[in-house]
Amino acid sequence: MNKSDLPAIQYTVWPADLHGHRFKVKLRIANPDPLGQILQMAAWIPGSYLIRDFSKHIETIEAFGASSKKKLTLERIDNNQWRLPADITEPVDIITTVYAFDNSVRAAYLDTERGFFNPTSLCLSVAGQENIPCSLAITSPDNASTEHWAIQTGLRKAKTDERGFGYYLAKNYDDLIDHPVAMGEFQLVHWNSNNVPHSLAIQGCLYPVDSARLVNDLQAICSCTINLFEPKTKKAPFTNYLFLLNAVLNGYGGLEHQNSTALLCRRDQIPQKHIPLDETAYREFLGLCSHEYFHAWLVKRIKPKVFQPYDLQNRNHTQLLWLFEGFTSYYDDLQLFRSKRINPAQYLKLVADNWNGVLRSPGRLKQSLADSSFDAWTKYYQADENTPNAVVSYYGKGALLALGLDLQIRAFSKNKKSLDDLMRLIWQKHGVTLDGIAEHGLDDLIDRLLGSGFQKIWGDFKSRYVYGTEDIPLQKWISSKVVSVNLKVQTKLEKIKLQLGLRHSESNGWLKITHVLDGGAAQEAGLAPGDLLASINGQRITSNRWDKVLNSLTDHQNISVCFYRDDLEHERIMVLQPAQLPAQYDLVLSSTPTPSLTK
């Protein structure tokens, strides 16, 4: 590629300091604003709703005339904004040094083993020129130990070498930041789903992965999801798709992008040759893949209208995250079942586990799904010791809402319609067209799908479960002909833990209370987050002895608890009260699933 062919906005990224974890980034602006070009670093990354202030990782920033090499003054406007002088008559180069040691899927990372970045963490935007094409050049590290490093990204190649280093093109800044980049050595797995090339690029596994199993499972999941949205054409909205996976000792998460996703999971969740696989952990990994892949439709193309365009300097509030994340959470497990990656009993257990988890959180009685969505920036993404008492998860309860709406639609239409039909209608109206959905835009689509006869049902549904705080009564709606809903038979140990109403972690040999739930015996006795448990009824408490000591207790027993707060010893009496236990449910398959449940 000739330099004369490059667009007016050009980024060059090179991993300059592997040991110090620093990227160098050059931004060339061919036509800076004559009134004084403003440069901005994103404050957050789409899909992760928290102000992260990526500019805090910029160590140095300088500006030069591209031809004169004259150093230019950069005026600081804000912590993440700079302004060039006015009346510059030549292209400008902005050189930044960025520290990168965040091993999550949201930011940037660099060491001697691997590199990874989201352009939101490295690439300044050029105010007023965000909508014009740009290029990204990625250079290889100047280090003999990285001679086998390669690049994996979903960005469109312009001119690259056999390892992927070179030039890539983006339609605009939004397109650029929607393509994470991984570098290093990879295990690659390839397959086609509905004739669309898919790849899984894996870093961090210690042994060769079981490619055949990964292909078999991921191909089925991806094809199933494509067919859900386009049952007639069976076409995907992208020409290729890339899963970027970083396998670590302990971690889990994902972030969606238009034709790729960045994933983080434990190494023991990946099938590898020569070592046994925990099947439950592997199913969790498949669920993560299913979830992020579903987002290629719901979030990346169907998105809230308030996200068009993203304002990356400020919070973008919407009350619809229960739809975008909750419905995706419903379908991620459902697609595992439909693609025959899990059996009916396993699927029902996943539903029941989520249901019971939501019911164990007192915050569900205080915060609505709409408010949880709106407040995600300051509550869900900034969880603290009181979060379980104040917040409801738009993921967990949102998935139950999707199941409840699916059951209501099926019952109303006598199984002629389902939530699938609504998703396909949303896709055609707001995904294919890329026309964002308004805050109350779902109302018209439901009316179009089901007619005026469903309006009262939907209005009541919204009032109670979206804008209200009532529990979703799945036990009333699930058909006993196929699935039985039973009150969960709890062991003595399970009952006692629910009655205590506390959560804990291990801290230097102590059990440290992390959360105290409203209405539990621990709160009534005055225990608080941060307390270190020493003994119960004179018996020393450790993580290894916790279950054994609790099993020695009885219902209605007064319990003497010794604990330390701020290095001072305290003693309290806790009273177990079985009547305060939250309802818990089991879902049991009572007959062969009907076709309506598997489609």
C-alpha positions in Angstrom: 0.0 0.0 0.0 1.4 3.4 -1.0 1.3 6.1 1.7 -0.6 8.3 -0.8 -3.4 5.7 -0.7 -3.9 6.0 3.1 -6.9 7.9 4.5 -6.7 11.3 6.1 -6.7 9.8 9.6 -3.9 7.2 10.2 -3.0 5.3 13.4 0.2 3.4 13.9 0.6 1.1 16.9 3.7 -0.6 17.9 4.5 -2.7 21.1 7.5 -0.6 22.1 8.3 -1.8 25.6 7.2 -5.4 26.4 8.9 -5.4 29.9 7.4 -2.0 30.8 4.0 -2.8 29.2 3.9 0.2 26.9 2.5 0.8 23.5 3.6 3.7 21.3 0.9 5.2 19.1 1.2 7.7 16.3 -1.9 9.5 15.0 -1.4 11.4 11.8 -4.1 14.0 10.9 -3.9 15.1 7.3 -6.3 18.0 7.7 -6.3 19.4 11.3 -9.1 21.8 12.2 -7.8 25.3 11.4 -9.6 26.7 14.5 -7.6 24.3 16.7 -8.0 20.5 16.4 -9.4 18.8 19.5 -8.2 15.3 20.4 -10.2 13.0 22.7 -9.5 9.7 24.5 -12.6 7.6 25.1 -13.9 7.5 28.7 -15.6 4.1 28.3 -15.9 1.2 25.9 -19.3 0.2 24.3 -20.7 -2.9 25.9 -19.2 -2.2 29.3 -21.2 0.5 31.0 -18.7 2.2 33.3 -16.6 5.4 33.0 -13.1 4.0 32.9 -11.1 7.1 31.9 -8.7 5.3 29.6 -6.7 8.6 29.4 -5.2 7.8 32.8 -2.9 5.3 31.1 -1.3 7.9 28.8 2.2 8.5 30.1 3.4 11.0 27.4 1.7 12.9 24.6 3.5 15.1 22.0 2.5 16.8 18.8 4.7 17.5 15.7 4.3 18.9 12.3 4.5 15.9 10.0 6.8 17.6 7.4 8.5 20.3 9.4 9.0 18.0 12.5 8.4 21.2 14.6 7.1 20.4 18.0 3.6 21.8 18.6 2.0 23.0 21.8 -0.9 20.8 23.1 -3.4 22.6 25.3 -5.0 20.5 28.0 -8.8 21.0 28.0 -9.8 18.1 30.3 -8.2 14.9 31.6 -9.0 13.2 28.3 -9.0 16.2 25.8 -6.3 18.2 24.1 -6.3 21.0 21.6 -3.7 21.8 18.9 -2.9 25.4 17.9 -5.0 27.1 15.3 -4.0 27.7 11.7 -1.7 24.7 11.3 -1.0 24.3 7.5 0.5 20.9 7.4 -0.4 17.4 8.6 0.2 16.7 12.3 1.6 13.7 14.1 0.4 13.0 17.7 2.7 10.6 19.5 1.5 8.9 22.7 3.0 6.4 25.1 0.3 4.2 26.7 0.7 1.9 29.7 -1.1 -1.4 29.1 -1.4 -3.9 31.9 -5.1 -4.6 32.1 -5.7 -8.3 31.4 -9.5 -7.9 31.0 -11.4 -7.9 27.7 -12.0 -4.1 28.0 -8.7 -2.4 27.8 -5.1 -3.0 26.7 -2.3 -5.4 27.8 1.3 -6.0 26.8 4.0 -8.2 28.1 6.6 -10.7 26.8 3.9 -13.3 26.2 1.1 -11.5 24.4 -0.4 -8.2 23.4 -4.0 -7.1 23.3 -5.8 -3.9 22.8 -9.1 -2.3 22.2 -8.5 0.9 20.1 -10.6 2.8 22.7 -7.6 2.4 25.0 -4.9 3.5 22.6 -6.4 5.6 19.8 -7.4 9.2 20.2 -10.4 10.4 18.3 -10.2 13.5 16.1 -13.1 15.7 17.0 -15.3 16.5 14.0 -13.6 13.9 11.9 -14.8 10.7 13.5 -17.0 9.8 10.5 -14.3 9.7 7.9 -12.2 6.5 7.0 -9.1 5.8 9.0 -6.2 3.2 8.8 -4.5 1.2 11.5 -0.9 0.1 11.0 0.4 -2.5 13.5 4.1 -3.1 13.7 5.9 -6.1 15.2 7.9 -5.9 18.4 11.6 -5.4 18.0 12.4 -8.4 20.1 13.9 -11.8 19.1 11.6 -13.7 21.4 8.6 -12.5 19.5 9.6 -13.7 16.0 6.6 -16.0 15.9 4.1 -13.5 17.0 1.1 -12.9 14.8 -1.9 -10.6 14.7 -5.6 -11.7 15.1 -8.3 -9.2 14.5 -11.6 -8.8 12.6 -10.5 -5.5 11.0 -10.3 -5.4 7.2 -6.8 -6.0 5.9 -5.3 -3.6 3.4 -1.7 -4.7 3.2 -0.2 -7.1 5.8 2.6 -9.7 5.9 2.0 -13.4 6.5 1.8 -12.9 10.3 -0.8 -10.1 10.0 1.4 -7.1 10.8 0.8 -4.2 8.5 -2.1 -2.0 7.4 -5.8 -2.3 8.2 -8.7 -0.1 7.2 -11.8 1.1 9.1 -14.9 2.9 7.8 -14.7 5.5 10.6 -13.7 5.8 14.2 -16.7 3.8 15.5 -15.7 1.0 13.1 -12.1 1.1 14.3 -12.9 0.8 18.0 -15.3 -2.1 17.3 -12.3 -4.4 16.4 -10.1 -5.6 19.2 -6.6 -6.8 18.3 -4.6 -9.6 19.8 -1.0 -10.4 19.1 1.3 -13.2 20.1 1.3 -17.0 19.5 -2.1 -18.7 19.0 -3.8 -22.0 18.7 -6.2 -21.5 15.8 -9.5 -23.4 15.3 -11.5 -22.9 12.1 -14.9 -23.9 10.9 -17.8 -22.7 8.7 -21.3 -22.0 10.0 -23.8 -21.5 7.2 -20.8 -21.1 4.8 -19.4 -18.2 6.9 -15.8 -18.6 8.0 -15.4 -18.6 11.8 -12.2 -18.8 13.8 -11.2 -19.2 17.5 -7.8 -17.8 18.3 -6.6 -19.1 21.7 -3.8 -17.9 23.9 -2.8 -19.2 27.3 -3.5 -22.9 27.1 -0.7 -25.1 28.2 -1.5 -28.1 25.9 -2.9 -28.6 22.4 -6.6 -27.9 22.4 -9.2 -30.5 21.3 -9.9 -28.8 18.0 -12.4 -31.4 16.8 -14.6 -31.0 19.9 -14.4 -27.2 19.8 -15.4 -27.2 16.1 -18.2 -29.6 16.6 -19.7 -27.6 19.5 -19.1 -24.0 18.3 -20.2 -24.8 14.7 -23.5 -26.1 16.0 -24.1 -23.1 18.3 -23.2 -20.5 15.7 -25.4 -22.1 13.0 -28.3 -22.4 15.4 -28.1 -18.6 16.2 -27.8 -17.6 12.5 -30.9 -19.7 11.8 -32.8 -18.2 14.6 -32.6 -14.7 13.2 -32.7 -15.7 9.5 -34.7 -19.0 9.2 -35.3 -18.5 5.5 -32.1 -17.0 4.2 -29.8 -18.6 6.9 -27.4 -15.7 6.3 -25.2 -14.1 8.9 -24.9 -10.3 9.0 -21.1 -10.6 8.7 -18.7 -12.2 6.2 -16.4 -13.7 8.9 -16.3 -14.0 12.7 -13.5 -14.2 15.2 -13.5 -15.4 18.8 -10.4 -14.0 20.6 -9.8 -16.1 23.7 -7.3 -15.5 26.5 -7.2 -18.5 28.8 -5.9 -17.7 32.3 -5.6 -19.2 35.8 -8.7 -17.5 37.0 -11.0 -15.1 35.1 -14.2 -15.0 33.1 -15.9 -12.5 30.8 -16.5 -11.4 27.3 -17.1 -8.2 25.3 -19.1 -8.2 22.0 -18.0 -6.6 18.7 -19.6 -6.5 15.3 -17.7 -9.5 13.8 -15.7 -10.7 16.8 -15.6 -11.0 20.5 -12.9 -10.9 23.2 -13.2 -13.7 25.7 -11.6 -14.4 29.0 -11.9 -17.8 30.8 -10.0 -20.3 32.9 -7.7 -22.7 31.2 -9.5 -25.7 32.8 -12.6 -24.6 30.9 -11.0 -25.5 27.5 -10.8 -29.0 26.2 -7.1 -29.8 26.0 -5.3 -33.0 25.1 -3.6 -35.0 27.9 -5.7 -33.5 30.7 -9.2 -34.3 32.1 -11.9 -31.8 31.4 -14.5 -30.5 33.8 -17.7 -30.8 31.7 -19.6 -28.3 33.8 -16.8 -25.7 33.4 -16.7 -26.4 29.6 -20.4 -25.8 29.3 -20.0 -22.5 31.1 -17.4 -21.6 28.4 -19.8 -22.6 25.6 -22.5 -20.4 27.3 -20.1 -17.5 27.2 -19.4 -18.0 23.5 -23.1 -18.3 22.9 -23.9 -15.1 24.8 -21.3 -12.9 23.0 -22.1 -14.4 19.6 -25.8 -13.6 20.1 -24.8 -10.0 20.7 -23.6 -9.7 17.1 -27.4 -9.3 16.4 -28.7 -7.9 19.7 -26.5 -4.9 20.8 -24.1 -4.6 17.8 -26.8 -4.2 15.2 -30.1 -4.0 17.2 -29.2 -1.3 19.7 -30.9 1.4 21.8 -31.5 4.6 19.8 -29.7 6.5 22.5 -26.5 4.7 21.5 -26.6 6.1 18.0 -24.1 7.5 18.0 -22.2 6.6 21.1 -21.0 9.5 23.2 -17.7 8.1 24.5 -17.1 11.1 26.8 -20.2 10.7 28.9 -22.6 8.0 30.3 -25.2 6.9 27.8 -28.3 6.0 29.8 -31.0 3.5 28.6 -33.7 1.6 30.5 -33.4 -1.3 28.0 -30.4 -3.3 29.2 -32.9 -5.9 30.5 -33.8 -6.4 26.8 -30.3 -6.4 25.4 -28.5 -8.3 28.1 -31.4 -10.1 29.8 -32.8 -11.6 26.6 -29.3 -12.5 25.4 -28.8 -14.3 28.8 -32.0 -16.2 28.1 -31.0 -17.3 24.7 -27.4 -18.1 25.4 -28.4 -21.3 27.4 -31.4 -21.9 25.2 -29.2 -22.0 22.1 -27.0 -24.6 23.9 -30.1 -26.8 24.3 -31.4 -26.2 20.8 -28.0 -27.0 19.3 -27.9 -30.2 21.4 -24.8 -29.2 23.4 -26.8 -29.8 26.6 -29.7 -32.1 27.4 -33.1 -31.0 28.7 -32.3 -31.8 32.3 -29.1 -29.7 32.1 -30.9 -26.8 30.6 -33.6 -26.9 33.2 -31.0 -26.8 35.9 -29.4 -23.7 34.4 -32.8 -22.0 34.4 -33.5 -23.0 38.0 -30.1 -22.0 39.2 -30.5 -18.5 37.7 -34.1 -18.3 39.1 -33.0 -19.3 42.6 -30.1 -16.9 42.5 -32.3 -14.0 41.7 -34.7 -14.9 44.5 -31.8 -15.0 47.0 -31.0 -11.3 46.3 -33.0 -8.8 48.4 -32.3 -6.1 45.9 -34.9 -7.5 43.5 -37.6 -6.1 45.8 -36.2 -2.6 45.7 -35.0 -1.9 42.2 -36.9 -2.5 38.9 -35.3 -3.9 35.8 -35.8 -0.5 34.1 -34.0 1.3 36.9 -31.3 -1.4 37.0 -30.6 -0.8 33.4 -30.5 3.0 33.7 -28.3 2.9 36.8 -25.9 0.3 35.5 -23.2 2.9 35.3 -23.2 3.7 39.0 -24.7 0.6 40.6 -24.3 -2.7 38.7 -20.8 -1.8 37.3 -19.7 -0.4 40.7 -20.8 -3.1 43.0 -20.0 -2.9 46.7 -20.9 -4.7 49.9 -24.5 -3.6 49.7 -25.2 -4.4 46.1 -27.1 -7.6 46.7 -29.5 -5.6 49.0 -30.0 -2.7 46.6 -29.6 -4.0 43.0 -31.3 -6.5 40.8 -29.3 -8.0 37.9 -30.7 -7.1 34.5 -28.8 -10.2 33.3 -30.4 -12.7 35.7 -33.9 -11.3 36.1 -33.8 -10.1 32.5 -33.4 -13.7 31.4 -36.3 -14.8 33.6 -38.4 -12.0 32.1 -37.6 -13.3 28.6 -38.6 -16.8 29.6 -41.8 -15.4 31.2 -42.7 -13.4 28.1 -41.9 -16.4 25.8 -44.3 -18.5 27.9 -47.0 -15.8 27.8 -46.7 -15.4 24.0 -46.9 -19.2 23.5 -50.0 -19.4 25.8 -51.8 -16.5 24.1 -51.1 -17.7 20.6 -51.7 -21.4 21.4 -48.1 -22.1 20.4 -48.3 -20.4 17.0 -46.0 -17.6 18.1 -43.0 -17.4 20.5 -40.3 -15.0 21.6 -38.4 -16.2 18.5 -40.9 -14.5 16.3 -40.5 -11.3 18.3 -36.7 -11.4 18.0 -37.0 -11.9 14.2 -39.4 -8.9 14.0 -37.0 -6.8 16.1 -34.1 -7.9 13.8 -35.9 -7.0 10.6 -37.2 -3.6 12.0 -34.1 -2.5 13.9 -31.2 -4.8 13.0 -31.3 -5.0 9.2 -32.0 -1.3 9.0 -29.6 -0.4 11.8 -32.4 2.0 13.1 -32.0 2.1 16.9 -34.9 1.0 19.0 -36.6 3.7 21.1 -37.1 3.3 24.9 -40.7 2.2 24.4 -40.2 0.8 20.9 -40.9 -2.8 21.9 -44.6 -1.9 22.4 -45.4 -1.4 18.7 -43.5 -4.6 17.7 -45.4 -6.7 20.2 -48.7 -5.2 19.1 -47.7 -5.9 15.4 -46.9 -9.5 16.3 -49.8 -10.4 18.5 -52.5 -7.8 17.9 -54.5 -5.7 20.3 -55.6 -8.7 22.3 -52.2 -9.0 23.9 -51.9 -5.3 24.9 -53.4 -5.8 28.3 -51.2 -8.8 29.0 -48.1 -6.9 27.9 -49.1 -3.7 29.8 -49.6 -5.7 33.0 -46.3 -7.6 32.4 -44.3 -4.4 31.9 -45.9 -2.7 34.9 -45.2 -5.6 37.3 -41.9 -7.0 36.1 -40.1 -4.3 34.1 -41.1 -1.1 35.9 -42.2 -2.8 39.1 -40.3 -5.0 41.5 -42.6 -8.1 41.6 -41.1 -11.5 41.3 -41.7 -13.2 38.0 -44.2 -16.0 38.7 -42.7 -18.7 36.4 -44.3 -21.4 38.6 -47.7 -20.2 37.3 -46.8 -20.2 33.7 -44.6 -23.2 33.1 -46.7 -26.1 31.7 -46.9 -29.0 34.1 -47.4 -31.3 31.0 -43.8 -30.9 30.1 -42.0 -29.5 33.1 -42.8 -29.7 36.8 -42.1 -26.9 39.1 -41.3 -28.1 42.6 -40.3 -26.3 45.7 -36.6 -27.2 46.1 -35.9 -29.8 48.8 -33.1 -28.2 50.6 -30.5 -29.9 52.8 -30.1 -28.8 56.4 -26.8 -27.1 55.4 -28.5 -25.2 52.5 -31.3 -24.0 54.9 -28.9 -22.8 57.5 -26.8 -20.8 55.0 -29.9 -19.1 53.7 -31.0 -18.3 57.2 -27.6 -16.8 58.0 -27.8 -14.4 55.1 -24.2 -13.7 54.6 -21.5 -14.2 51.9 -17.8 -14.6 52.6 -14.4 -15.1 51.2 -11.1 -16.4 52.6 -8.6 -13.8 53.8 -5.3 -14.9 55.3 -6.8 -18.0 56.9 -9.9 -16.1 58.1 -13.5 -16.2 56.8 -14.1 -12.6 55.9 -17.7 -11.4 55.5 -18.2 -9.7 52.1 -22.0 -9.2 52.1 -24.7 -9.2 54.7 -28.2 -9.7 53.3 -31.3 -7.9 54.4 -33.4 -9.9 56.8 -30.9 -12.6 57.6 -29.7 -13.7 61.0 -26.3 -12.1 60.4 -27.8 -8.6 59.8 -30.2 -9.0 62.8 -27.2 -9.8 65.0 -25.3 -6.7 63.8 -22.6 -8.4 61.7 -21.1 -6.3 58.9 -19.1 -6.6 55.7 -15.4 -6.8 56.6 -15.9 -8.7 59.9 -13.5 -11.7 60.3 -15.4 -14.7 61.7 -13.5 -16.5 64.5 -15.9 -19.0 66.0 -19.5 -20.3 66.2 -20.6 -21.7 69.5 -17.0 -22.0 70.5 -15.9 -23.9 67.4 -13.2 -22.3 65.3 -14.3 -21.2 61.8 -12.1 -21.7 58.7 -13.0 -22.3 55.1 -12.4 -26.0 55.6 -14.5 -26.2 58.7 -17.4 -23.9 57.7 -19.7 -26.6 56.4 -18.9 -29.0 59.2 -19.6 -26.4 61.9 -22.9 -25.2 60.3 -24.1 -28.8 60.0 -23.8 -29.1 63.8 -26.4 -26.4 64.3 -30.1 -26.9 64.6 -33.2 -24.8 63.5 -34.4 -22.1 66.0 -31.0 -22.3 67.7 -29.4 -19.3 69.3 -25.9 -19.1 67.9 -23.0 -17.4 69.7 -20.7 -15.8 67.1 -17.2 -14.5 67.9 -15.7 -12.1 65.3 -13.1 -9.4 64.9 -13.9 -5.9 63.5 -11.0 -3.5 63.1 -8.9 -5.9 65.2 -11.3 -5.7 68.1 -13.1 -8.8 69.4 -16.9 -8.9 69.4 -19.5 -11.5 70.3 -23.1 -11.6 69.1 -26.1 -13.9 69.3 -27.6 -14.9 66.0 -31.1 -16.5 65.8 -32.0 -18.8 62.9 -35.5 -18.1 61.6 -36.6 -20.7 59.0 -39.8 -18.7 58.1 -37.6 -16.0 56.5 -36.2 -18.4 53.8 -36.7 -17.2 50.2 -38.5 -19.7 48.0 -36.3 -21.9 45.9 -37.4 -24.1 43.0 -36.5 -27.2 41.0 -37.5 -27.7 37.4 -38.0 -31.3 36.5 -38.7 -32.7 33.0 -42.0 -34.6 33.3 -42.2 -35.8 29.6 -40.6 -35.5 26.3 -40.2 -31.9 25.3 -42.8 -30.8 22.7 -41.5 -29.3 19.4 -42.7 -25.9 20.5 -40.1 -25.8 23.2 -37.2 -26.9 21.1 -37.8 -24.3 18.3 
